[in-house]
């Protein structure tokens, strides 16, 4: 019998159905798990499920029964994969489930900021419509998406879907060549050109040592068209202190973020300090979380576990096994 522990079940909405695995098992679900509780809760467990709970080398070294870490997300930075490889522990992740929800959230942020919906809503609530004395008023600029240049950093399935939606709006999508690299082919626009010519820049990259803080003050100062900056990928891809400075200096026109460098953010987080501004929207890492996407994730999670037990593993993470 396999003993399975889901360390942070509360990271999936309560209405999402997590089906029982179709093999002999004992499944324990914990809403949340602190770092101090991980070792105790995984003692004797052969399959660990985690979304964001960190599994360190120190912990993994003390879990001789563990055979599979099933990550309930695409990103696997919460797991020490080198330790898993050394110990013969497989790591699986979730793929392709967010093909609609993340791009749709991206464009919800873009549309709200491009058309200044938050600013106009605040004005209406403050009585500005009545004060205007006419059928409409113009306290904030409104811009079309048609004809706008859309810089996309990250050319995976989410970046590709964002480009498709952008084209449907009449935008000009550009995939940014990796920072510091040239000659990547006709799909890509040089990094410096994307920074200089984009009206909107949206980030869809994994967080790695090479991508951390890839948008910082040098990049913001190179943005000639004062673009919107959208991040529905990972906190840490954009230097948050630099982002606020860029907002203050008028180097960018606004920011729509669904992620922060540490989550939940502390009250003194740079993005929290500016979250009340009309040209800033901060949402709590929910771009991935439509009910439809969460259910696909849960179903794929159980598929990965069942396939591993049946000696036909799926979605194994490269370099982990």
C-alpha positions as CSV (number, residue, x, y, z in Angstrom):
1,X,0.0,0.0,0.0
2,X,1.2,3.5,-0.9
3,X,1.0,6.2,1.7
4,X,0.3,9.5,0.1
5,X,0.5,13.0,1.8
6,X,-0.8,16.2,0.2
7,X,1.0,18.9,2.2
8,X,-1.0,21.9,1.1
9,X,-4.4,20.9,-0.2
10,X,-5.8,24.4,0.6
11,X,-3.8,25.7,-2.5
12,X,-6.6,24.2,-4.5
13,X,-10.1,25.6,-4.1
14,X,-12.5,23.5,-2.0
15,X,-14.9,22.9,-4.9
16,X,-12.1,21.1,-6.9
17,X,-12.5,17.4,-6.9
18,X,-9.3,15.4,-6.1
19,X,-10.2,11.9,-7.2
20,X,-9.0,8.9,-5.2
21,X,-6.0,7.1,-6.9
22,X,-6.9,3.8,-8.5
23,X,-4.6,1.6,-6.5
24,X,-4.2,0.5,-2.9
25,X,-3.4,3.6,-0.9
26,X,-3.8,5.7,2.2
27,X,-4.2,9.4,1.4
28,X,-3.8,12.1,4.0
29,X,-4.6,15.7,3.1
30,X,-3.3,18.7,5.1
31,X,-4.6,22.2,4.3
32,X,-1.2,23.7,5.1
33,X,2.2,22.6,6.3
34,X,4.9,24.6,7.9
35,X,8.6,23.9,7.4
36,X,8.8,22.4,10.9
37,X,6.0,20.0,10.1
38,X,7.3,18.6,6.7
39,X,9.5,15.9,8.1
40,X,7.0,14.5,10.5
41,X,4.2,14.5,8.0
42,X,6.3,12.7,5.3
43,X,7.6,10.0,7.6
44,X,6.8,6.7,6.0
45,X,5.2,8.4,2.9
46,X,6.0,7.0,-0.5
47,X,4.3,9.7,-2.5
48,X,4.4,13.4,-1.5
49,X,2.1,16.0,-3.1
50,X,3.2,19.6,-2.8
51,X,2.2,22.8,-4.5
52,X,4.4,25.4,-2.7
53,X,5.7,23.6,0.4
54,X,9.5,23.4,0.1
55,X,11.3,20.0,0.2
56,X,14.9,20.7,1.0
57,X,17.9,18.3,0.8
58,X,18.0,18.1,4.5
59,X,14.4,16.8,4.7
60,X,14.7,14.6,1.6
61,X,17.8,12.9,3.1
62,X,15.6,11.7,6.0
63,X,12.8,10.2,3.9
64,X,14.0,6.7,2.8
65,X,10.5,5.6,1.8
66,X,9.8,8.5,-0.5
67,X,9.6,7.5,-4.2
68,X,7.7,10.3,-5.9
69,X,7.2,14.0,-5.3
70,X,4.1,15.0,-7.3
71,X,4.2,18.8,-7.7
72,X,0.7,20.2,-8.1
73,X,2.0,23.1,-10.3
74,X,4.2,23.6,-13.3
75,X,7.1,25.3,-11.4
76,X,9.2,22.9,-9.3
77,X,11.6,25.4,-7.6
78,X,10.1,24.3,-4.3
79,X,11.9,20.9,-4.6
80,X,15.6,20.2,-4.4
81,X,15.8,18.3,-7.6
82,X,19.5,17.5,-7.4
83,X,18.9,15.8,-4.0
84,X,16.0,13.9,-5.6
85,X,18.2,12.7,-8.4
86,X,20.9,11.5,-6.0
87,X,18.3,9.7,-3.8
88,X,16.4,8.2,-6.7
89,X,13.2,10.1,-6.0
90,X,11.1,11.0,-9.1
91,X,9.6,14.5,-9.5
92,X,6.6,15.1,-11.7
93,X,4.8,18.4,-12.5
94,X,1.7,19.7,-14.2
95,X,1.7,20.9,-17.8
96,X,-0.6,22.7,-20.2
97,X,-3.4,23.1,-17.8
98,X,-3.3,27.0,-17.7
99,X,-3.5,27.6,-21.5
100,X,-6.6,29.7,-21.1
101,X,-6.7,31.0,-17.6
102,X,-3.3,32.7,-17.5
103,X,-3.6,34.5,-20.9
104,X,-7.2,35.6,-20.1
105,X,-6.0,37.0,-16.7
106,X,-3.1,38.7,-18.6
107,X,-5.6,40.4,-20.9
108,X,-7.9,41.3,-18.0
109,X,-5.0,43.3,-16.5
110,X,-4.0,44.8,-19.9
111,X,-7.6,45.9,-20.7
112,X,-8.3,47.3,-17.2
113,X,-5.1,49.3,-17.3
114,X,-5.1,50.3,-20.9
115,X,-8.6,51.7,-20.6
116,X,-8.1,53.0,-17.0
117,X,-11.1,51.1,-15.7
118,X,-9.9,51.3,-12.0
119,X,-9.3,55.0,-12.2
120,X,-12.7,55.7,-13.7
121,X,-14.4,53.5,-11.2
122,X,-12.7,55.3,-8.4
123,X,-13.8,58.6,-9.9
124,X,-17.4,57.5,-10.2
125,X,-17.5,56.4,-6.6
126,X,-16.0,59.8,-5.6
127,X,-18.9,61.6,-7.3
128,X,-16.8,63.0,-10.2
129,X,-19.5,62.1,-12.8
130,X,-22.1,64.3,-11.1
131,X,-19.6,67.1,-10.7
132,X,-18.8,67.0,-14.4
133,X,-22.3,68.1,-15.4
134,X,-22.3,66.2,-18.7
135,X,-22.8,62.7,-20.0
136,X,-19.1,61.8,-19.7
137,X,-15.8,63.2,-18.5
138,X,-12.1,62.7,-19.3
139,X,-9.9,62.5,-16.3
140,X,-7.7,59.6,-17.6
141,X,-6.4,58.6,-21.0
142,X,-8.0,55.7,-22.8
143,X,-6.0,53.7,-25.3
144,X,-7.0,51.0,-27.8
145,X,-5.3,47.6,-28.0
146,X,-5.5,47.6,-31.8
147,X,-2.2,48.8,-33.2
148,X,-0.3,48.5,-30.0
149,X,3.0,46.7,-29.8
150,X,2.9,43.8,-27.4
151,X,6.3,42.6,-26.1
152,X,6.2,39.0,-24.8
153,X,9.0,37.7,-22.7
154,X,8.7,33.9,-22.8
155,X,7.8,31.9,-25.9
156,X,6.3,28.8,-24.3
157,X,2.6,27.7,-24.6
158,X,1.4,30.7,-22.5
159,X,3.4,33.2,-24.4
160,X,2.2,31.8,-27.6
161,X,-1.4,31.9,-26.5
162,X,-1.0,35.5,-25.4
163,X,0.3,36.3,-28.9
164,X,-2.7,34.7,-30.5
165,X,-5.1,36.7,-28.4
166,X,-3.1,39.9,-29.0
167,X,-3.4,39.3,-32.8
168,X,-7.2,38.9,-32.4
169,X,-7.2,42.4,-30.8
170,X,-5.2,43.8,-33.8
171,X,-2.0,44.1,-31.7
172,X,1.5,43.5,-33.0
173,X,3.1,40.7,-30.8
174,X,6.9,40.5,-30.5
175,X,8.7,37.6,-28.8
176,X,11.8,39.0,-27.0
177,X,15.0,37.3,-27.7
178,X,16.6,36.1,-24.5
179,X,18.4,38.9,-22.7
180,X,22.0,39.2,-24.1
181,X,21.5,36.7,-26.9
182,X,21.2,37.4,-30.6
183,X,20.7,35.3,-33.7
184,X,17.8,33.3,-32.4
185,X,15.8,33.3,-35.7
186,X,12.9,35.2,-37.2
187,X,10.4,34.3,-34.4
188,X,12.3,36.7,-32.1
189,X,12.7,40.4,-31.9
190,X,16.0,41.7,-30.4
191,X,15.8,42.3,-26.6
192,X,16.7,46.0,-26.8
193,X,14.1,46.5,-29.6
194,X,11.3,45.0,-27.5
195,X,12.2,47.2,-24.6
196,X,12.4,50.3,-26.7
197,X,9.3,49.8,-28.9
198,X,6.7,48.0,-26.8
199,X,3.5,49.6,-25.6
200,X,2.9,46.7,-23.3
201,X,5.4,44.1,-22.0
202,X,4.1,40.9,-20.5
203,X,6.3,38.3,-18.8
204,X,5.7,34.5,-19.2
205,X,9.1,33.0,-18.2
206,X,10.2,30.5,-15.5
207,X,12.1,31.9,-12.5
208,X,15.8,30.8,-12.8
209,X,19.1,32.3,-11.7
210,X,19.3,33.7,-15.3
211,X,15.9,35.3,-15.3
212,X,15.7,36.7,-11.8
213,X,15.3,40.5,-11.9
214,X,15.6,40.5,-15.7
215,X,13.6,43.7,-15.7
216,X,15.3,46.3,-13.5
217,X,16.3,50.0,-13.8
218,X,18.5,49.6,-16.9
219,X,15.7,47.9,-18.7
220,X,13.1,50.4,-17.5
221,X,15.2,53.3,-18.6
222,X,15.4,51.7,-22.1
223,X,11.6,51.7,-22.4
224,X,11.0,54.6,-24.7
225,X,7.2,54.2,-25.0
226,X,6.4,54.1,-21.3
227,X,4.8,50.7,-21.5
228,X,2.5,48.8,-19.2
229,X,4.4,46.0,-17.4
230,X,2.4,42.8,-16.8
231,X,3.6,39.8,-14.8
232,X,1.4,36.7,-14.4
233,X,4.4,34.4,-14.3
234,X,6.6,34.4,-11.2
235,X,7.6,37.0,-8.6
236,X,11.3,37.8,-8.8
237,X,11.4,38.1,-12.6
238,X,10.9,41.9,-12.1
239,X,12.9,43.9,-9.6
240,X,10.1,45.2,-7.4
241,X,11.9,48.2,-6.0
242,X,13.0,49.2,-9.5
243,X,9.4,48.9,-10.7
244,X,8.2,51.3,-8.1
245,X,11.0,53.7,-9.0
246,X,10.1,53.4,-12.7
247,X,6.4,54.2,-11.8
248,X,7.5,57.2,-9.7
249,X,9.8,58.5,-12.5
250,X,7.2,58.0,-15.2
251,X,9.3,55.5,-17.1
252,X,6.3,53.1,-17.4
253,X,2.6,53.9,-17.5
254,X,1.4,51.2,-15.1
255,X,1.8,47.7,-13.8
256,X,-0.5,44.7,-13.5
257,X,1.0,41.9,-11.3
258,X,-0.4,38.6,-10.1
259,X,2.8,37.6,-8.3
260,X,5.3,39.0,-5.8
261,X,8.8,37.9,-4.9
262,X,7.6,36.5,-1.6
263,X,4.0,35.3,-1.1
264,X,2.0,36.4,0.6
265,X,3.8,39.8,0.5
266,X,4.6,41.7,3.6
267,X,3.0,45.0,4.2
268,X,6.2,46.8,3.3
269,X,6.6,44.9,0.0
270,X,7.2,47.5,-2.8
271,X,4.1,46.4,-4.7
272,X,1.9,46.6,-1.7
273,X,3.0,50.2,-1.1
274,X,1.7,51.2,-4.6
275,X,-1.2,48.8,-4.9
276,X,-3.8,51.5,-4.3
277,X,-2.6,53.6,-7.2
278,X,-5.1,53.8,-10.1
279,X,-2.4,52.6,-12.6
280,X,-1.4,49.5,-10.5
281,X,-3.4,46.3,-10.2
282,X,-2.1,43.6,-7.8
283,X,-4.0,40.3,-7.7
284,X,-3.1,37.4,-5.3
285,X,-1.5,34.8,-7.6
286,X,-4.8,33.7,-9.1
287,X,-4.2,34.0,-12.8
288,X,-3.8,30.2,-13.0
289,X,-6.9,29.5,-10.8
290,X,-10.1,29.3,-12.9
291,X,-12.2,26.4,-11.8
292,X,-11.7,24.8,-15.1
293,X,-7.9,25.0,-14.9
294,X,-7.8,23.9,-11.3
295,X,-9.8,20.8,-12.2
296,X,-7.5,19.9,-15.1
297,X,-4.6,20.3,-12.7
298,X,-6.1,18.0,-10.1
299,X,-7.0,15.4,-12.7
300,X,-3.5,15.5,-14.2
301,X,-2.0,15.3,-10.8
302,X,-3.7,12.0,-10.1
303,X,-2.8,10.8,-13.6
304,X,0.9,11.5,-12.9
305,X,0.6,9.5,-9.6
306,X,-1.2,6.6,-11.1
307,X,1.1,6.4,-14.1
308,X,4.1,6.4,-11.8
309,X,2.7,3.5,-9.7
310,X,1.9,1.6,-12.9
311,X,5.6,2.0,-14.1
312,X,4.6,4.3,-16.9
313,X,5.6,7.7,-15.4
314,X,4.4,11.0,-17.0
315,X,5.6,14.6,-16.7
316,X,8.9,13.7,-15.0
317,X,11.0,16.8,-14.5
318,X,14.3,16.7,-16.4
319,X,17.3,16.3,-14.1
320,X,15.3,14.9,-11.2
321,X,15.4,11.2,-11.7
